[in-house]
Each structure stands twice: as structure tokens, then as C-alpha cells.
Amino acid sequence: MSSTGAIFPRLRLPSRLSAGSGIPEIWIRRFLSCLLFIQLLRAALLLAGEHLPSPEEYLGFPPGADGRLASFEQIVGYFRELERGSSCIAVRELGRTTLGRPFVLVLISSPENMRRLAEIRAVQGMLADPRRTPVAQADSLIRRVPAVVSVNCSIHATEVGASQMAPRLVHELLSGQLPGWQMILDSVLVLLIPSHNPDGLARVKEWCDRTAGTPYAGSSPPWLGHPYAGHDNNRDWFVFTQPETQLTVDSVYNVWHPQIVLDMHQMGGGGARLFVPPYLDPIDPRVDPELVAAMNELGAFVQARFTELGLGGAVSSAYFDAYTPARAYPNYHGAIRFLSEVASCRLVEPLILKRGELRGEGHFSPDRPSSHQPLVWPGGRWSLANVLTYHETVAHSVLLHAAMHRTRWVKRSYRVLQRQCQWQGAPAAFLIPERQWDPSATRELLAILRRGGLEIFRTQEGWVVPVAQPYGSFALTLLEAGEYRPPANEPSHRPYDVTAHSLPLLFGVLVKPLDHMIPEAASWEGPGPVVPLPESPSATEALLLDGRANGSFRLVARALRTGLEVRRLESPRKAGGRFFPAGSFAVTGNPSPLEDLSELAQKLSVVVAVASREQVEPAVPVRLVRAGVYQSWVPSVDEGWTRWVLDEYEFPYVVLHDADVRAGIPDSLELVLVPELSPREIVDGWSREKMAAEYAGGIGREGVEKLGRFVARGGTLVLVGSAVGLADEYLGLDLCEEGSAEDTCFIPGALLRAVVTNLDVCTWGMPQEFALMATHPPRLRGSAGRALVSFASDSLLLSGWGTGLGLIRGRPALLEAKVGAGRILAYAFRPLFRGWSRATYKLLLNAWLAPQ
């Protein structure tokens, strides 16, 4: 199955018939004609008897038709119909999505390859670990397997084109309509995820059907594209919080080890028609250079095909970078994440763009030809049909390249992993010490590394992660602090996304680089720090939970729900030979649920001990507050992550929409959280020109007044990130200092050093110093209230990049401002950022606990 013989894998010219053999040329030609006839007959037999309905026949409309959208169920149903009629396709359900829908993988290849799936999978696994597969054996194995290409469609819900294109691509491939179809089937195993976000696609389908024929047709839905992660669901590839990410990593990437992952997206409709790599700088230096070159080579091939086909507006080296593992799991696993971004229409409705209306960015202008965009798109009508054509051309081009260069792709992956196994650089390994501030966070960090395919070893000191292993680059990029280096000579550089992703800083876990591997380390499979299980407490004893552990808050919620009594220690205690700081929890009640709680604590790696009730005094009885989370019809991804963390920790809340706030905060609520949104988005919301009346208008001045009354009567108003401006602009307070254009503080996402400046219930369980993720933080005034947490006065930047950092040095990061009988908690950062910032969870979870 060489790359040169991929079209006709059994067509070989015997040496006796080669040039100079003495056999007349006419007989050679006749022999080759016979072989060609056999191959054509084979192709005909492959398709014979396989009546495959077209997508249009099955759906009742052609994919890409204006105003029409196939549902997830229809798309999967179509693939199951193809499976019944073709031996080249298999449909597998890998698990369930966030809301319980099936998460589906479609496998496509030649009948021979489909019969050999178990063998291909086994060989791919052997090639993925060059330590166990020497070069001679690898060369033999490489000849036996196709290239493996994973095609990931429509991870973002409103970017519907790829999922709608998938049925057409597969039908044309299986029915022999796609150029090079047999070469692709023979030489490539396609792993198609027709929708990485079935829950989001269902909501978008619902919205399209609801708004069809109205002035709002083509508008985006007024809710998040993913139930929790919203647009951040493609920033989950190194923390693995969502089921869809977990299923893809566990059942696709770590099983089939693809060489190419085609990640199909859409971008704004006002610029280029398509982006493909090369990416913008900077590139994460921990990505193997050969993989970077492969991305560039494939991108050039795709762009050249678009130019040949007269499809204009295909650009490279613009818009997007490849800096972070948050979007690029394959780049650290011997493969490439090949991003394609097709210009959007108005969801499923067309738009009209004149050439002069196209917008550029930086050095790139979409209305001029350049080395980055050889062929300009002239403007005109841009519809969903155009979007599908561009998506299909990208997918077809990638599959063609993989088929033509099968051997190179498979060998390259093996070579990259082999090179990482031979790592001689520094550090040689990482030590995760046993003694940690929060063992439950350590457990979560170790679980992430294991899910990412990393081998971990156990020593007396803790856990050791060697870098000389197949996925050692993943360990390097996750466990080092990392340094973001902007491109040289670009003073106006603006990163595409956040610039820091260090898990030790995000999780508050101490990790030490080592210059050598510890020889006595033993192989370790998990599950995490083993916390001794104490004897079961009696009815007259208390179970102590360490307040430094995030896991303790999950246990507290469980305890309160089962009727146990929970109190918080007002001063440190020692029990069972362990130290419990102020803010730790004492749980009392029926021995049976206490025993269950103790066992759960061990599973979560929470330090526990048994103490007499007298030992835990004085302690304050606590309960979970009655809380509301504001959910604007202008979607806030921070709101989604807030709900995700609260649901993970089993903390109760109700969702408040604009109308609920305008009607007045119910007397039953004690806390209202407003996630990161601009004050204008909160107050004004959507205009009625853009959105139906039931979703337009925001909370309005009336809602602002109701929030003010809520605080004045004793409520707690939590404002996160840019929502802090609501207090200044609408509530008449003076929490923030405004800056002029000359002294702008630009922090797109960096890990900064913070310090606890005042001991408070909100800061219980926190170390004196820690890292927090800052994204464009408001500049809080220290004189506006009591600073509970402040940005450090020196050595502020721990990881990432930003400008104007001096403007926030020493300023409050978490401020408590008393208003009437209540208070405002103003967070200049997002304490639950994307589910990454485990080190700062407690700063918000503490606010959810109130004295009895």
C-alpha cells in the first residue's frame, strides 16, 4: 500500500516485463491494459448492488439549501442508511453527550480495510509507542495500515456547514463520484465525527425552525452553543471537562491514533472565504518542528487546489495561531490539528457582500491578491451552499493528500514520537510531590495527565512524569510555566486567545522539574493521592474535612443534602495527626451517611479525620445560600462555566433571566451572580431589530434598580470581570478607575500572582499566594471597599503575556463593598475560568456558604 501504488494497490509490473527485458512493448501494453481492466472491474464490483440514496433523496432537500437545516438525528439516520447498503462504512455510538444524545463516530474505508479494523487499530497502537516497536518492525507495519484521518465537524453549534456537508462528502466518496475515491478508500481510514456538538446542533435547528420566515431568520440563537462550555468547547483539549471531549480523546484519538485531525470550523463572513494553515506566529515551541512543517505543507496543498478550482478567498498565515494545547490535542500526540475556517453566511440564510466591503486584519487585505491569498474572492452572494462547497473541498483535499502520501504521513507520526522518546533535553522529568496544599486538585491533575496518554511513575516523594516518552511534549507544555513570545517587530500584536495554560499554576499544585529520571520509580496507573480512611465516626463525633481541598466543598453539598449538620472551624485544629486550618468543615449526624461521606472523601483525595464534638468548637453552623445566576439572552460563556462548576459541586441555584430581574429579585434569594458581560449587554441586551421582543432589551434601568434594592436590603451581588462596571455605570458606585488610551492595560489571558490581603470567609482555604487567570481585568479602587485579594506588587506575571501590567500591581483583584445592609463582591478576574482555574474555585464557592 505504497503512496505511489495507492490507486491500484495490487497493480505491480513484474521485473520480467520492465523496460529492457526484451519483451515487445505491445505485449507490455496489453498486459497493463488487462490489469487496468481488472482494477476497473474491481471498482465496479465494489459499487455494484449498493444503491446508496443521495442526501437529497433521504432528507427531502439538498444539503446547503437556503433556510434548511438537517437535524442531528437525520444526519445520523442517513449514515445508518448508508451502512445498510455499503460495506465501506460503519456507524458507532461512542457514548452520550452532555444532554444525553448519542455521540457518533462514522468509520469509512475500503471493504478490505473495514474487515481489518481490529488489525489496523492494533498496528496503530504499536506504532504509537516506538519504544516497543523498533524501526525494522515499524517499517513492516507501516506497509500494512492506511493513513488515519479524523474529521471533526461543527464543534461550534452555529458553524453548521461541516455537519451539513458530511452526508454529501460520504455519499460522493462511497458512490464513486469524488475524484480519487478509490485511492482514498484504499489508502485512508476516515474517522468522521459528523457533529462534535449534537446538543448545540439541536438548539440551532430549533431556532432556525422557529425563526424561519420572520425578520429574525439567520440570526444566532440567544443562548450558548454548548449547554455549559459555549464557544469554549474547543478550548477543552487539555483539561477534558466535557463529555464530548472525553469521548473523542478516549475513544478516537487514543485508540486510532490518527495522523491528521481535520477540525472544521466557520469564521465571520466579512473577510476571507477560507483559512487554512500555515498559522500565525507564535507556535508553541513544544510542537515538533516536523509537525509544523506538515501543517504548512498540507495547507499549501489545500490552498493550491482551491486556486486550481477557481475558489477564491483562501488565505493562510492570517487570523489564527497554534500556540495552545487547549485547542490542539493532536499536536502533542504525533499528529497535526489541521484547522479550516470557512466564512459563514447568516446561519442558514445568504448574505450579499461587495468586494470593497470585505474586511482585513493586520497585514492581510481580502480584496487584494497576495502570497497569503493568491486568488481573491470577487464578492457577491454567499450562501450555505457556498459554505458546504468550501468545506467539502477542504475535506476532499485533505483526504487526497493523505492517500497520495500515506506512507509519509504514517512514517512521520512514528518518527515524531520516536524523537520524543529519545529526549535528551531539560527537564528530564517532572516531580509532583506527595505533600500538596490541595490533594484533591493533585488527583485531578494526575487524572488529566493519564487521560492524555502520559505514563506516570511513583516514588516515595510523589509522582514522576518522564519527558522521554511518546507524548512527552504534552507533559512539557502542560507542566512548565510556559513563555509566550509575541512575533518580533509587531508592536500592535494581539494574541488570538489566552497566552497561558500551565496546569500547576491553574490547579495550585506544586510541580518540580528534574534534571534526571528517578531510577527507583515504579510504574503507576492511578487513581491519585491515597488519603487514609479513618474509623467511622460515631453519633457523638465529627468528621473533619480539610477546607483547603476543593473536594471538601463537593462533600459539604452532599452532606447538607442528606441532612447532616455542617459547621466551619473558626480557628485551626489538629486531629488524627493532621492539621485542619480555619475554614475547615466539621460534619456531624447519623453515622451511616457519615461513613458514606468518609468513603467518598477518600475517592476525592480529601484529607479527613474524626474528632470529638468538643474538639471542633468553636465552629459556625453553615448552609448553602439561596442563590440565583443571571443568564442574559446575550450569551455569556462565563455564565455557562459557572453553572458547570456549580452542578459539578452540587451547589444549588436558580437561573434568572432579564424578565425575572425586572420583576424584582425574589425575597427568597440571598445571592445573585452576574457573570462576565459588559454593562451595556446586561442593561440593554439585544435590540429589537436583531432579536424577537421576548429576547430583547436586557434588564433595563428597571432591572438595575431592582438589583440595587436587593443589595440594600441585605443581599450579596457577585459581579465577575467586566460586569463589575455595572456598579459604576448604573448603580452609582465608584469601584473602578478608568484609564486613558495612553495607559491601557491589555491582558488577553495571563496567569498573574495574587495575594490574600484580608482574611475573610471568602478567602478561607486559600494559600497566601496563588495564581489567577486575568483577562482584561477592571482596575478596582482600593478605597472603594475592602480588598480581600490583590494583584501582587512585584513579580506579577507568572505565565503568559500582557502589556500595562504596572497599572494593576497591588490593586484589588477581589473587592468587598458594603452597600446598605448588603454587599457587592467584585471579581476583577473570572474565578472559574473555563473550568481550568481550580486554584481559585474556593474564592467563589465560599460565597455560596452562609451561617445558619
Secondary structure, DSSP 8 states (H G I E B T S, - for coil): --STTSSSTT----GGGSTTSSS-HHHHHHHHHHHHHHHHHHHHHHHTT-----HHHHHSS-TT-TT----HHHHHHHHHHHHHH-TTEEEEEEEE-TTS-EEEEEEE--HHHHHTHHHHHHHHHHHT-TTTS-HHHHHHHHTTS-EEEEEEE-SSTT-THHHHHHHHHHHHHHTT-STTHHHHHHHEEEEEES-S-HHHHHHHHHHHHHHTTSTTTT---SS-SSTTTGGGGGS-TTT--SHHHHHHIIIIIHHH--SEEEEEEEE-TTS-SEE-SS-EEEE-TTS-HHHHHHHHHHHHHHHHHHHHTT---EE-SSS-EE--GGG-GGGGTTSEEEEEEEE--BTTB-EEEEGGG---BTTB-TTS--SS-SS---EEEE-HHHHHHHHHHHHHHHHHHHHHTHHHHHHHHHHHHHHHHT--SS-SEEEEES--S-HHHHHHHHHHHHHTT--EEE-SSEEEEESSSTTHHHHHHHHS-------TT-TT---SS-S---HHHHHT---EEESS--TT-EEE--------------TTEEEEE-TT-HHHHHHHHHHHHTT-EEEEESS-EEETTEEE-TT-EEEES-HHHHHHHHHHHHHTT--EEEEETGGG-SEEEEEE--EEEE--SS--HHHHHHHHHHHHTT---EEE-HHHHHH---TT--EEEE-S--HHHHHHBB-TTTS-GGGBS-SHHHHHHHHHHHHHTT-EEEEEGGGGHHHHHTS----B----GGG--B-SSEEEEEEE-S--GGGTT--SEEEEEESS---B-GGGSEEEEEE-SSS-EEES--B-GGGTTT-EEEEEEEETTEEEEEESS-TTGGGT-GGGTHHHHGGGEEE-
